[in-house]
Amino acid sequence: MFGIPGEVFWPTAAFGAIVALVFAGVALLRLVPHPRSRGLEPAERETLEALRLRLDQVDQLQQRVAELEERVDFTERLLAQQHERERLGLPKDETAH
């Protein structure tokens, strides 16, 4: 084509088309309106901080509830052992003199 051998023309034309498409894509992206900036308004920032504090409080409360559940389970096991000893007629531990 145009006096240029095909083995040179077609790869060059393909590369030129790719470059043209990239530039056209960049130009189109500049024309598209950008979404709202990532910066938060002061009211939104305060609300977000309040939510983070609440989540921290919820996490702490969940941890406390889990610890209390472990204590209740332990106490229930101790009481069950005591009741079992009484049922079987075994003497109580004589560790306290």
Backbone as CSV, one residue per row, in Angstrom:
resi,resn,N_x,N_y,N_z,CA_x,CA_y,CA_z,C_x,C_y,C_z
1,MET,0.829,-1.173,0.000,0.000,0.000,0.000,0.873,1.234,0.000
2,PHE,0.427,2.208,-0.764,1.116,3.492,-0.875,2.605,3.316,-1.141
3,GLY,2.975,2.231,-1.802,4.369,1.969,-2.131,5.163,1.399,-0.976
4,ILE,4.474,1.064,0.138,5.162,0.484,1.303,4.809,-0.996,1.327
5,PRO,5.804,-1.844,1.576,5.521,-3.284,1.619,4.503,-3.615,2.722
6,GLY,3.654,-4.609,2.501,2.588,-4.995,3.429,3.097,-5.395,4.798
7,GLU,4.277,-6.056,4.852,4.802,-6.508,6.145,5.249,-5.344,7.029
8,VAL,5.401,-4.166,6.456,5.750,-2.977,7.232,4.496,-2.123,7.457
9,PHE,3.647,-2.033,6.423,2.490,-1.146,6.497,1.481,-1.580,7.568
10,TRP,1.090,-2.837,7.574,0.022,-3.279,8.475,0.401,-3.198,9.960
11,PRO,1.578,-3.622,10.377,1.931,-3.441,11.791,1.998,-1.959,12.180
12,THR,2.498,-1.116,11.246,2.578,0.310,11.538,1.178,0.908,11.639
13,ALA,0.284,0.519,10.739,-1.086,1.021,10.774,-1.801,0.556,12.045
14,ALA,-1.582,-0.684,12.463,-2.212,-1.198,13.688,-1.706,-0.438,14.911
15,PHE,-0.416,-0.195,14.968,0.156,0.557,16.083,-0.394,1.982,16.104
16,GLY,-0.487,2.603,14.924,-1.043,3.953,14.840,-2.499,3.992,15.289
17,ALA,-3.273,2.964,14.932,-4.674,2.908,15.341,-4.788,2.765,16.862
18,ILE,-3.917,1.960,17.457,-3.934,1.793,18.915,-3.605,3.112,19.606
19,VAL,-2.592,3.808,19.119,-2.213,5.099,19.697,-3.368,6.092,19.559
20,ALA,-4.033,6.101,18.411,-5.155,7.012,18.197,-6.305,6.682,19.145
21,LEU,-6.584,5.422,19.358,-7.647,5.021,20.277,-7.328,5.408,21.721
22,VAL,-6.074,5.281,22.111,-5.677,5.670,23.471,-5.890,7.162,23.661
23,PHE,-5.445,7.956,22.708,-5.618,9.410,22.822,-7.101,9.791,22.811
24,ALA,-7.899,9.114,22.011,-9.333,9.395,21.980,-9.975,9.033,23.322
25,GLY,-9.552,7.928,23.910,-10.075,7.536,25.220,-9.721,8.547,26.295
26,VAL,-8.490,9.039,26.285,-8.072,10.050,27.254,-8.896,11.324,27.070
27,ALA,-9.108,11.720,25.831,-9.893,12.925,25.565,-11.331,12.750,26.051
28,LEU,-11.931,11.586,25.830,-13.287,11.332,26.304,-13.365,11.329,27.825
29,LEU,-12.360,10.776,28.477,-12.359,10.762,29.936,-12.276,12.169,30.518
30,ARG,-11.602,13.049,29.828,-11.520,14.429,30.303,-12.854,15.160,30.140
31,LEU,-13.660,14.727,29.180,-14.957,15.360,28.956,-16.020,14.865,29.932
32,VAL,-15.849,13.654,30.450,-16.823,13.078,31.372,-16.700,13.796,32.715
33,PRO,-17.821,14.213,33.305,-17.732,14.893,34.610,-17.219,13.946,35.685
34,HIS,-16.378,14.479,36.552,-15.804,13.683,37.628,-16.821,13.510,38.749
35,PRO,-16.765,12.380,39.417,-17.642,12.224,40.577,-17.240,13.206,41.670
36,ARG,-18.128,13.407,42.614,-17.850,14.336,43.705,-16.504,14.024,44.348
37,SER,-15.818,15.034,44.743,-14.488,14.830,45.310,-14.587,13.942,46.541
38,ARG,-13.492,13.305,46.879,-13.462,12.344,47.975,-13.454,13.019,49.336
39,GLY,-13.268,14.304,49.383,-13.260,15.005,50.655,-14.648,15.014,51.277
40,LEU,-14.693,14.862,52.583,-15.970,14.837,53.277,-16.287,16.214,53.846
41,GLU,-17.565,16.498,53.896,-17.997,17.736,54.526,-17.841,17.577,56.038
42,PRO,-17.735,18.697,56.764,-17.547,18.595,58.218,-18.640,17.796,58.927
43,ALA,-19.893,17.969,58.519,-20.978,17.219,59.158,-20.828,15.721,58.899
44,GLU,-20.460,15.361,57.669,-20.259,13.946,57.343,-19.079,13.385,58.119
45,ARG,-18.032,14.167,58.247,-16.839,13.732,58.980,-17.185,13.479,60.457
46,GLU,-17.994,14.369,61.057,-18.401,14.191,62.453,-19.263,12.945,62.619
47,THR,-20.187,12.736,61.680,-21.041,11.558,61.739,-20.218,10.288,61.614
48,LEU,-19.258,10.297,60.705,-18.401,9.134,60.516,-17.586,8.856,61.773
49,GLU,-17.057,9.881,62.394,-16.279,9.705,63.624,-17.167,9.171,64.745
50,ALA,-18.403,9.678,64.840,-19.339,9.184,65.862,-19.643,7.699,65.630
51,LEU,-19.806,7.312,64.371,-20.059,5.902,64.066,-18.865,5.034,64.432
52,ARG,-17.677,5.527,64.173,-16.473,4.768,64.544,-16.389,4.585,66.050
53,LEU,-16.703,5.636,66.798,-16.691,5.524,68.262,-17.730,4.507,68.742
54,ARG,-18.921,4.537,68.132,-19.963,3.573,68.506,-19.525,2.146,68.198
55,LEU,-18.883,1.953,67.056,-18.413,0.616,66.712,-17.358,0.136,67.698
56,ASP,-16.473,1.031,68.117,-15.486,0.670,69.128,-16.164,0.266,70.429
57,GLN,-17.198,1.012,70.821,-17.934,0.680,72.033,-18.627,-0.675,71.910
58,VAL,-19.205,-0.938,70.754,-19.869,-2.228,70.531,-18.848,-3.360,70.605
59,ASP,-17.677,-3.166,70.024,-16.623,-4.185,70.093,-16.225,-4.454,71.544
60,GLN,-16.071,-3.396,72.346,-15.716,-3.567,73.750,-16.819,-4.305,74.502
61,LEU,-18.063,-3.957,74.228,-19.175,-4.629,74.904,-19.256,-6.103,74.508
62,GLN,-18.990,-6.408,73.259,-19.002,-7.805,72.825,-17.914,-8.590,73.551
63,GLN,-16.763,-7.975,73.734,-15.670,-8.638,74.439,-16.065,-8.879,75.905
64,ARG,-16.685,-7.883,76.534,-17.112,-8.036,77.926,-18.168,-9.125,78.059
65,VAL,-19.117,-9.182,77.123,-20.146,-10.217,77.169,-19.518,-11.595,77.020
66,ALA,-18.543,-11.729,76.136,-17.868,-13.015,75.956,-17.158,-13.431,77.254
67,GLU,-16.499,-12.486,77.921,-15.835,-12.791,79.186,-16.849,-13.206,80.254
68,LEU,-17.981,-12.502,80.295,-19.019,-12.853,81.264,-19.608,-14.231,80.975
69,GLU,-19.767,-14.567,79.706,-20.261,-15.899,79.349,-19.302,-16.976,79.847
70,GLU,-18.000,-16.734,79.703,-17.012,-17.703,80.194,-17.115,-17.851,81.707
71,ARG,-17.305,-16.745,82.418,-17.422,-16.811,83.873,-18.679,-17.570,84.286
72,VAL,-19.790,-17.331,83.597,-21.027,-18.042,83.916,-20.851,-19.539,83.650
73,ASP,-20.228,-19.888,82.532,-19.990,-21.299,82.229,-19.140,-21.954,83.317
74,PHE,-18.101,-21.266,83.761,-17.233,-21.796,84.803,-18.017,-22.003,86.100
75,THR,-18.831,-21.010,86.466,-19.628,-21.106,87.681,-20.632,-22.258,87.589
76,GLU,-21.244,-22.413,86.430,-22.189,-23.519,86.247,-21.493,-24.866,86.397
77,ARG,-20.268,-24.984,85.873,-19.527,-26.242,86.024,-19.219,-26.520,87.491
78,LEU,-18.814,-25.486,88.231,-18.527,-25.667,89.657,-19.775,-26.110,90.415
79,LEU,-20.901,-25.461,90.131,-22.146,-25.837,90.796,-22.564,-27.256,90.433
80,ALA,-22.387,-27.636,89.184,-22.742,-28.993,88.757,-21.871,-30.012,89.474
81,GLN,-20.586,-29.728,89.657,-19.699,-30.641,90.382,-20.141,-30.763,91.836
82,GLN,-20.504,-29.635,92.438,-20.951,-29.651,93.832,-22.230,-30.472,93.974
83,HIS,-23.185,-30.282,93.081,-24.438,-31.036,93.130,-24.182,-32.524,92.908
84,GLU,-23.249,-32.828,92.024,-22.923,-34.232,91.745,-22.316,-34.881,92.985
85,ARG,-21.446,-34.183,93.672,-20.841,-34.721,94.900,-21.912,-34.952,95.965
86,GLU,-22.826,-33.994,96.103,-23.894,-34.139,97.093,-24.802,-35.316,96.740
87,ARG,-25.080,-35.493,95.459,-25.945,-36.586,95.019,-25.297,-37.940,95.284
88,LEU,-23.967,-37.990,95.053,-23.257,-39.257,95.264,-22.870,-39.472,96.720
89,GLY,-23.021,-38.452,97.538,-22.686,-38.579,98.951,-21.192,-38.481,99.225
90,LEU,-20.444,-37.861,98.299,-19.002,-37.690,98.486,-18.754,-36.505,99.411
91,PRO,-17.684,-36.582,100.191,-17.375,-35.442,101.065,-16.906,-34.246,100.248
92,LYS,-17.146,-33.066,100.827,-16.691,-31.844,100.169,-15.186,-31.736,100.291
93,ASP,-14.583,-30.937,99.409,-13.128,-30.721,99.478,-12.798,-30.083,100.816
94,GLU,-11.772,-30.569,101.453,-11.352,-30.061,102.750,-10.124,-29.188,102.589
95,THR,-10.079,-28.376,101.557,-8.896,-27.535,101.318,-8.843,-26.357,102.248
96,ALA,-9.965,-25.868,102.741,-9.983,-24.717,103.649,-10.021,-25.238,105.072
97,HIS,-8.979,-25.039,105.875,-8.914,-25.515,107.262,-9.182,-24.389,108.184
